[in-house]
Amino acid sequence: MIINRIWAMPNKWTFLIKPIRELILRNFIGEWIDPYAGFNSLAQITNDLNPYAPVLYHLEADKFINLLLTKHGRKFDGAFYDPPYSPRQRKECYKSIGLNHNVGLDLSKGKESKLKNNMSKLIKLGGLVICCGWNSMGFGINRGFEMLEILLVPHGGSHNDTIVTVERKIIER
């Protein structure tokens, strides 16, 4: 497993942070999904609650994943998992577009676990998941993934590090 620590300025658009973008570009091959795409995702199948985001769907993340499970009937080469990291971030992201910050963003342990379980069903054997947040949990071996890389991105001052994990699906669950 590779572990790197690279300092970078913070940015509310995670995929524009230079070392994170470089990590994504190193691993980005094939067709990917992103349930929290925002404005800068490289995924081809994208979703975001923000009605102004340039994405294919504007659904709650769990509804987007369920749609892919039932409608598309295929598996993908990879997935991004980059939800707002805290209740404060949810409030800032969604209040500005007139949404209640709790709508579709209940990432309580049970709901987040179910979302990851369903997302893992959409990834091909050998496919990747790139998770961003304030922890290194990723999807984990219980969902059939092995950790390949962890990137710690400190931002200085009182900012939390952004932690990025890259995992490969090694077991079909």
DRENGUVO-265470 format. One record per atom (N, C-alpha, C): y, x, z. Coordinates in steps of 0.001 Angstrom, whole numbers, plus 500000, padded with zeros to 6 digits. Example, Ala and Ser with C-alpha at 12.3 -4.5 7.8 and 13.67 -1.06 7.14 Angstrom:
! DRENGUVO-265470
494310513190507800
495500512300507800
496700513200507800
497750512850507080
498940513670507140
500030512900507870
//
This chain:
! DRENGUVO-265470
498829500841500000
500000500000500000
501241500892500000
502224500472499239
503492501195499145
504503500522500060
505219501310500850
506318500802501675
507555501642501369
508627500968500965
509888501633500670
511005500997501479
512014501800501757
513229501314502424
514412501833501628
515171500895501012
516287501277500150
517504500440500529
518585501102500926
519809500405501307
520483499798500077
521062498606500262
521829497955499195
522795496958499813
523880496705499115
524836495685499549
524145494324499546
524504493454500489
523915492111500492
524480491277499347
523722490271498947
524162489340497917
523431488032498162
524127486911498132
523450485633498359
522432485344497271
522557486001496121
521586485867495034
520622487049495131
519522486829495820
518557487878496145
518177488735494944
517940488114493798
517422488854492645
518483489716491967
519724489657492450
520770490542491933
520944491791492789
520240491867493906
520274493072494741
519459494145494017
520094495262493712
519531496258492790
518079496657493072
517723497118494285
516316497525494474
515325496364494365
515773495154494691
514895493996494568
514693493666493089
515768493688492324
515661493426490880
514745494458490216
514881495722490606
514035496777490038
512565496538490368
512277496131491606
510900495829492002
510361494673491157
511168493637490982
510737492488490171
510448492928488742
511345493682488152
511162494107486758
509927494983486578
509575495766487602
508361496600487551
507089495760487536
507161494578488129
505969493750488312
505937492497487455
506995492222486748
507147490960486026
506495491027484652
505304490417484559
504577490346483294
503988488946483188
504154488301482046
503548487001481821
504429485844482241
503777484713482540
504492483480482865
504506483250484380
505717483080484921
505915482944486360
506555481610486706
506371481204487977
507003480000488509
507924480384489664
508926479526489915
509863479769491011
510364478427491543
509890478015492742
510311476725493295
511721476722493890
512302477907494123
513652478040494684
514471478951493776
514546478648492512
515047479581491500
516534479909491589
517360479012492002
518793479291492031
519328479598490639
520149480653490547
520842480964489292
520358482244488615
519451482999489241
519124484317488702
517645484632488630
516809483636488599
515369483869488542
514965484312487139
513955485150487076
513400485563485793
512214484688485378
511778483810486275
510622482949485987
510914482025484809
509854481663484108
509995480741482981
509936479278483425
509171478985484490
509042477624485005
509802477591486335
510995476961486310
511924477081487430
512295475723488024
512700475777489294
513090474593490041
514145474980491070
515076474082491321
516034474249492417
516664472894492704
516960472628493968
517605471371494333
519037471276493808
519683472405493608
521064472395493140
521114471817491721
521805470692491531
521833470075490200
522578470906489158
523327471904489601
524069472765488669
523295474030488290
522188474285488964
521387475474488674
520729475328487299
520700476414486519
520097476367485177
518573476486485238
517930475406485683
516480475394485887
515863474220485139
514545474207485030
513850473120484342
513756471854485176
513614472023486506
513434470878487396
514413470967488570
514769469796489099
515631469704490287
514916468846491326
513822469383491860
512969468662492804
512890469431494117
512420468743495156
512060469450496375
510907470381496022
510834471535496669
509853472565496305
508422472030496320
508066471256497341
506688470754497401
506394469779496259
507370468984495872
507169468060494746
507034468831493430
507801469902493292
507698470767492103
506303471374491998
505811471932493094
504486472561493095
503408471510492821
503522470346493435
502544469277493171
502582468837491717
503753468787491118
503874468452489698
503125469465488848
503299470747489153
502598471788488392
501092471688488576
500656471359489782
499220471219490043
498617470078489235
499343468984489089
498787467810488428
499111467738486941
500333468103486564
500774467918485178
500375469064484257
500605470274484676
500418471411483777
498958471835483647
498196471715484725
496776472018484658
496440473435484229
497320474365484494
497032475762484153
497489476670485287
497096477916485176
497476478898486192
498497479862485605
499233480493486494
500341481362486103
500072482805486523
500785483723485873
500630485156486158
501307485563487457
502269484769487905
502954485116489129
503865484022489629
504343484228490868
505264483279491490
506243484031492372
507459483511492407
508464483985493356
508521482988494502
508689483507495716
508879482656496891
510102483191497623
511253482557497377
512526483017497931
513367481829498392
512877481107499439
513655479972499942
514839480472500776
515800479592501089
516815479997502076
516093480431503351
516554481528503961
515803482158505048
515992481515506414
517030480720506598
517325480166507921
517990478802507772
518035478033508865
518763476756508815
520228476951508404
520838478030508847
522231478289508467
522359478495506956
521452479273506368
521494479484504919
521244478178504168
520309477367504650
520069476072504012
521338475238504020
522006475214505168
523232474432505291
524293474933504310
524480476246504237
525487476819503340
525148476553501873
523883476697501516
523460476511500114
523634475085499638
523252474132500460
523135472767499985
524294471853500387
525012472195501449
526177471392501821
527243471484500734
527382472657500130
528407472859499100
528181471995497860
526970471505497673
526700470630496517
526457469187496951
526827468893498207
526778467521498682
525434467039499169
524500467946499430
523184467541499938
523103467799501435
522404466941502128
522089467189503521
521231468450503560
521578469398504397
520875470685504373
519419470606504809
518985469483505330
517586469350505708
516745468715504602
517389468153503605
516660467477502530
515788468473501776
514496468236501744
513587469047500954
513423470483501415
513981470796502564
513935472189502994
513327472339504371
512501471408504757
511816471508506034
510733472563505888
511057473774506339
510079474861506233
509402475101507574
509140473999508291
508383474118509522
507047474767509181
506411475319510179
505184476082509945
504164475308509104
503926474050509418
502926473274508683
503309473034507239
504577472701506985
505014472399505624
505057473667504771
505527474767505343
505560476028504601
504145476480504276
503239476339505211
501853476726504992
501227475894503868
501472474590503879
500926473723502830
501508474092501467
502818474385501421
503456474783500166
502824476068499626
502632477062500493
502010478319500069
500557478098499643
499831477238500363
498449476929499971
498406476373498558
499294475416498275
499308474808496946
499808475780495876
500804476588496207
501281477588495244
500174478566494888
499382478964495879
498326479954495624
497287479424494637
497101478111494588
496168477505493634
496663477643492192
497964477867492027
498564477967490694
498552479386490130
498122480361490934
498172481759490504
496797482207490012
496789482863488847
495559483400488269
494986484497489159
493695484702489087
493065485841489723
493687487103489133
494159488002489955
494876489194489495
496374488988489383
496833487729489537
498259487417489471
498992487865490726
500318487856490654
501157488364491742
502014487266492364
502358487496493629
503364486694494317
504362487666494921
505648487411494666
506720488214495267
507471487295496219
507438487644497505
508091486849498546
509286487613499101
510379486900499331
511575487486499922
511921486713501189
512386487431502203
512754486769503451
513101487765504526
512966487318505776
513229488180506921
511938488569507640
510782488379506966
509513488830507528
508614489287506382
507515489904506724
506604490447505712
505285489675505648
505310488404506022
504072487616506050
503474487398504666
504297487144503678
503765486898502343
502810485721502325
501795485780501437
500811484711501320
499546485023502108
499156486288502174
498086486694503061
496672486584502528
495782487283503209
494374487366502820
493675486013502935
494124485149503862
493487483827503997
493702482956502772
494697483281501966
494910482574500697
494366483382499523
493738484516499812
493105485319498778
493976486428498199
495017486853498920
495936487860498410
495846489164499207
496031490274498487
496116491579499142
497532492115498963
498052492761500003
499394493314499980
499395494609499176
500283494689498187
500427495891497370
501645496710497754
502737496003498080
503999496709498315
504886495916499258
505617496650500087
506649496072500941
507931496856500692
509002496148500439
510316496757500260
511226496242501360
511768497169502159
512758496824503174
514123497169502600
515029496191502602
516366496428502070
517384496189503186
517768497276503905
518821497120504906
520173496968504210
521055496188504839
522354495914504244
523506496437505099
523198497079506222
524239497625507083
524848496571507994
525608497073508957
526299496177509887
525338495249510592
525751494003510736
524927493033511459
524051492195510527
523968492573509258
523120491845508320
521646492138508589
520819491116508523
519369491324508590
518907492012507312
517862492829507429
517237493398506241
516637492263505408
516608492434504110
515816491559503251
514470492250503089
513400491531503332
512053492082503243
511357491424502054
510834492254501167
510190491769499956
508743492248499959
507818491323499701
506413491696499611
505900491389498206
504993492230497752
504307492007496477
502822491948496797
502187490835496408
500763490647496676
500030490267495404
498771490671495340
497911490338494201
496807489403494674
496513488408493845
495429487484494172
494106488147493822
493261488319494828
491986489003494620
490777488097494828
491008486926495451
489927485986495720
490413484582495369
489583483831494676
489909482434494374
489480481594495557
490429480942496197
490116480085497376
490200478644497012
//
